[in-house]
Amino acid sequence: MKGKRPLPIFAMILILFGVATIILGVDEYEKYPIKFYSLEKGFKVAKKEDKPVLVYIHSDTCYVCRAFLEDLSKYEDLQKTFEKFVVVKIDFLTERALAMKFGATGTPEFHIFYPNGTPMKMNGVRAVYIGYAGSPDDERVRKSLIAFLEGALRQYKSNR
């Protein structure tokens, strides 16, 4: 055993916590003020509630995604806008094939769909917002995302 150091206790605790989270199915996204759905469930809910679908493609390792989620937790204007959609969460790392079907190139990305699964187009182009701020509290970027989503809502209402 000379030259080898035992694994620190806190590292063991972190590993055990991670394993318990995976086994117990704890979803850290339950703490946010909006509900995130799986793809299949989200489209069912969207049809039932007559709402557009916002597919949020993210990665748990993405610091830009973390900045977005922090803003989502803090800013009521962002929360109120997101509540007008059924939000589907797709992990770019663990669901890469699915993310690629949506044309995802990175994270975060926000894709808008009609409840029947048809991609929304705005001005003849698929309704996709790519990126966010590199750090939380960037009002310009937050307002830009909100303006994009409000435009998608207007498009949705005009095509019903």
Residue pairs with C-beta under 8 A, 6 or more apart in sequence:
20 26
21 28
29 36
29 89
31 73
32 69
32 72
32 73
33 72
33 73
33 79
34 72
34 79
34 82
34 83
34 87
35 87
36 56
36 87
36 88
36 89
37 45
37 86
37 87
37 88
37 89
38 88
38 89
39 55
39 88
39 90
39 98
42 53
42 55
42 86
42 87
42 88
43 53
43 86
43 88
43 113
43 115
43 117
45 51
45 86
46 52
46 53
46 86
46 113
46 115
47 115
47 116
49 86
50 115
50 160
51 84
51 85
51 86
51 115
52 84
52 85
52 86
52 112
52 113
52 114
52 115
52 120
52 152
52 153
52 156
53 85
53 86
53 87
53 88
53 112
53 113
53 114
53 115
54 82
54 85
54 86
54 87
54 88
54 110
54 111
54 112
54 149
54 152
55 88
55 90
55 102
55 109
55 110
55 111
55 112
55 113
56 87
56 88
56 89
56 90
56 108
56 109
56 110
57 90
57 92
57 99
57 102
57 104
57 107
57 108
57 109
57 110
57 111
58 65
58 68
58 89
58 90
58 91
58 92
58 107
58 108
59 65
59 91
59 92
59 93
59 107
60 91
60 93
61 93
62 92
62 107
62 108
63 134
64 107
64 108
64 131
64 132
64 133
64 134
65 107
65 108
65 132
67 132
67 133
67 134
67 135
67 136
67 138
68 108
68 132
68 133
70 136
71 78
71 132
71 133
71 136
71 137
71 138
71 142
72 78
72 79
72 82
74 136
74 137
75 142
77 142
77 143
77 146
78 142
78 145
78 146
81 146
81 149
81 150
82 149
84 149
84 153
85 112
85 149
85 153
86 115
90 98
90 99
90 102
90 104
91 99
92 99
92 104
92 106
92 107
102 109
102 111
103 111
103 126
103 128
104 111
105 130
106 130
106 131
108 130
108 131
108 132
109 128
109 129
109 130
109 131
110 128
110 129
110 130
110 145
110 148
110 149
111 119
111 126
111 127
111 128
112 119
112 120
112 127
112 128
112 149
112 152
112 156
113 119
113 120
114 120
114 156
114 159
119 126
119 127
120 126
120 127
120 152
120 155
120 156
121 127
121 155
122 151
122 152
122 155
127 148
127 152
127 155
129 145
129 148
129 149
132 141
132 145
133 141
133 142
